[in-house]
Amino acid sequence: MSGSNEDFDDLYRRHHLVVLRYVRRRLATADVEDVVGEVFTIAWRRRNDVPAGNAQLLWLYGTARRVLANEHRRARRLKPRPAA
């Protein structure tokens, strides 16, 4: 993908709903939109690294998987531990 705004807009339009559904199946909290937003923020910052064509969605899935892993780690850290 080139670094143009139009290319990113096209990426977002074509893949936002699919990524949203992917995240929603894996995260049962109100943080779904935040995770999806983070995925596309990363895609924007790394727009010159996003592959062209059919590989775009795979790249977004991989990014979403890593953002979800970070979210799960964060949630575990914030979860209160039972008193010993």
Backbone hydrogen bonds in HBPLUS format (Angstrom, degrees):
<---DONOR---> <-ACCEPTOR-->    atom                        ^
c    i                          cat <-CA-CA->   ^        H-A-AA   ^      H-
h    n   atom  resd res      DA  || num        DHA   H-A  angle D-A-AA Bond
n    s   type  num  typ     dist DA aas  dist angle  dist       angle   num
A0008-PHE N   A0004-SER O   3.17 MM   4  6.50 158.6  2.21 147.0 152.8     1
A0009-ASP N   A0005-ASN O   2.83 MM   4  6.05 162.1  1.86 152.2 157.7     2
A0010-ASP N   A0006-GLU O   2.94 MM   4  6.15 154.7  2.00 145.1 151.8     3
A0011-LEU N   A0007-ASP O   2.93 MM   4  6.19 158.0  1.98 146.7 152.7     4
A0012-TYR N   A0008-PHE O   2.86 MM   4  6.13 164.9  1.89 158.2 161.4     5
A0013-ARG N   A0009-ASP O   2.92 MM   4  6.13 168.0  1.94 151.2 154.6     6
A0014-ARG N   A0010-ASP O   2.95 MM   4  6.07 162.6  1.99 152.8 157.2     7
A0015-HIS N   A0011-LEU O   3.01 MM   4  6.01 148.7  2.11 148.4 156.2     8
A0016-HIS N   A0012-TYR O   2.90 MM   4  5.22 148.4  2.00 149.7 150.0     9
A0019-VAL N   A0015-HIS O   2.97 MM   4  6.12 166.2  1.99 160.9 164.5    10
A0020-LEU N   A0016-HIS O   2.84 MM   4  6.02 159.1  1.88 153.1 159.9    11
A0021-ARG N   A0017-LEU O   2.98 MM   4  6.20 158.3  2.02 146.4 151.2    12
A0022-TYR N   A0018-VAL O   3.00 MM   4  6.22 156.0  2.06 145.3 152.2    13
A0023-VAL N   A0019-VAL O   2.94 MM   4  6.19 163.3  1.96 156.0 159.1    14
A0024-ARG N   A0020-LEU O   2.87 MM   4  6.02 161.9  1.90 150.0 155.9    15
A0025-ARG N   A0021-ARG O   3.04 MM   4  6.19 148.4  2.14 146.4 152.7    16
A0026-ARG N   A0023-VAL O   2.93 MM   3  5.20 141.8  2.08 105.6 117.3    17
A0027-LEU N   A0023-VAL O   2.94 MM   4  5.97 119.1  2.32 151.4 168.4    18
A0035-VAL N   A0031-ASP O   2.96 MM   4  6.24 158.0  2.01 158.3 164.1    19
A0036-VAL N   A0032-VAL O   2.95 MM   4  6.24 166.9  1.97 158.7 162.1    20
A0037-GLY N   A0033-GLU O   2.84 MM   4  5.94 155.7  1.89 143.5 151.0    21
A0038-GLU N   A0034-ASP O   2.91 MM   4  6.14 149.1  2.01 142.6 150.8    22
A0039-VAL N   A0035-VAL O   2.94 MM   4  6.27 152.7  2.02 149.2 156.7    23
A0040-PHE N   A0036-VAL O   3.08 MM   4  6.42 161.9  2.11 153.4 156.6    24
A0041-THR N   A0037-GLY O   2.85 MM   4  6.03 137.3  2.03 140.2 153.2    25
A0042-ILE N   A0038-GLU O   2.93 MM   4  6.13 159.2  1.98 150.3 154.5    26
A0043-ALA N   A0039-VAL O   2.98 MM   4  6.28 153.9  2.05 141.3 149.4    27
A0044-TRP N   A0040-PHE O   2.93 MM   4  6.05 147.5  2.04 135.0 143.1    28
A0045-ARG N   A0041-THR O   2.92 MM   4  6.22 165.5  1.94 151.7 155.1    29
A0046-ARG N   A0042-ILE O   2.85 MM   4  5.97 149.6  1.94 149.4 158.2    30
A0047-ARG N   A0044-TRP O   3.30 MM   3  4.91 160.5  2.35 107.0 104.5    31
A0049-ASP N   A0046-ARG O   2.67 MM   3  5.31 154.0  1.74 124.4 133.5    32
A0056-GLN N   A0053-GLY O   3.18 MM   3  5.97 168.3  2.20 121.8 125.5    33
A0059-TRP N   A0055-ALA O   3.00 MM   4  6.22 156.1  2.06 150.9 157.6    34
A0060-LEU N   A0056-GLN O   2.92 MM   4  6.24 156.6  1.97 152.1 158.8    35
A0061-TYR N   A0057-LEU O   2.84 MM   4  6.11 155.2  1.90 150.8 157.6    36
A0062-GLY N   A0058-LEU O   2.98 MM   4  6.22 160.4  2.02 148.5 153.3    37
A0063-THR N   A0059-TRP O   2.96 MM   4  6.23 155.5  2.02 147.1 154.1    38
A0064-ALA N   A0060-LEU O   2.82 MM   4  6.01 159.7  1.86 149.3 155.2    39
A0065-ARG N   A0061-TYR O   2.85 MM   4  6.08 153.9  1.92 149.5 156.7    40
A0066-ARG N   A0062-GLY O   3.13 MM   4  6.41 155.9  2.19 144.9 150.1    41
A0067-VAL N   A0063-THR O   2.95 MM   4  6.23 160.8  1.98 153.3 158.9    42
A0068-LEU N   A0064-ALA O   2.82 MM   4  5.96 159.3  1.86 151.4 157.2    43
A0069-ALA N   A0065-ARG O   2.98 MM   4  6.19 152.2  2.06 141.8 149.4    44
A0070-ASN N   A0066-ARG O   3.02 MM   4  6.31 155.4  2.09 146.1 152.3    45
A0071-GLU N   A0067-VAL O   2.93 MM   4  6.20 151.5  2.02 145.1 153.5    46
A0072-HIS N   A0068-LEU O   2.86 MM   4  6.14 157.8  1.91 154.6 159.7    47
A0073-ARG N   A0069-ALA O   3.02 MM   4  6.25 157.1  2.07 146.7 152.8    48
A0074-ARG N   A0070-ASN O   2.94 MM   4  6.14 156.3  1.99 146.5 153.3    49
A0075-ALA N   A0071-GLU O   2.92 MM   4  6.14 159.5  1.96 149.4 154.8    50
A0076-ARG N   A0072-HIS O   3.02 MM   4  6.23 153.9  2.09 145.1 151.7    51
A0077-ARG N   A0073-ARG O   3.03 MM   4  6.29 153.5  2.10 146.8 153.8    52
A0078-LEU N   A0074-ARG O   3.04 MM   4  6.31 148.7  2.14 147.6 156.1    53
A0079-LYS N   A0075-ALA O   3.02 MM   4  6.08 124.7  2.33 139.4 152.9    54
